[in-house]
């Protein structure tokens, strides 16, 4: 079974631009969560989707948004990029919320904002 | 509030045993995860505890005491490749509905020396 995949793996953008990141969950998984990892703040929860609905959202500004499609693939978007948005963005998938005894991460997208 | 504490750094010798502690205070609890993360890579799932007691998986074991808000990860027969960051994460119990949201500690950087 293929793992969680994320595209692109690396991105370089400039301040003020916007970016869209994609996450394809493990086959059969319908729950996708997104996290931001920075050296200063560690891993922080962004949002969680299940059956195309956002179930939970972390403490991030409205510039961060996401969605999930009917095939469970998810995208997140960051608008008006700031230098502080430079981070590793990770997604994780499970079959459903709150019940899995494993939660596997994808390889991440490393975003650099110049 | 939500707080997860781990030691920042630890050093151990190849072949030895090391215990990495994690204490937590969260608004709800629905399981504790341990992840290993090598520099520049995504976190890799190691273990999951939701009931009190010890879970053993090869060279890795994890213990949980819910009443004390305490967990530890035990690594036996240390190898050089075990040098990595070890992340403790608590899955919230969201009374508004099941969630996969993980609250992460800042991680423990383990250095294994020859």
Interface residues (C-beta under 8 A of the other chain):
Chain A: X31 X33 X35 X42 X43 X44 X45 X48 X55 X56 X58 X88 X90 X92 X94 X96 X97 X98 X99 X100 X101 X102 X103 X104 X105 X106 X107 X108
Chain B: X30 X31 X33 X35 X41 X42 X43 X44 X45 X48 X50 X87 X89 X91 X93 X94 X97 X98 X99 X100 X101 X102 X103 X104 X105 X106 X107
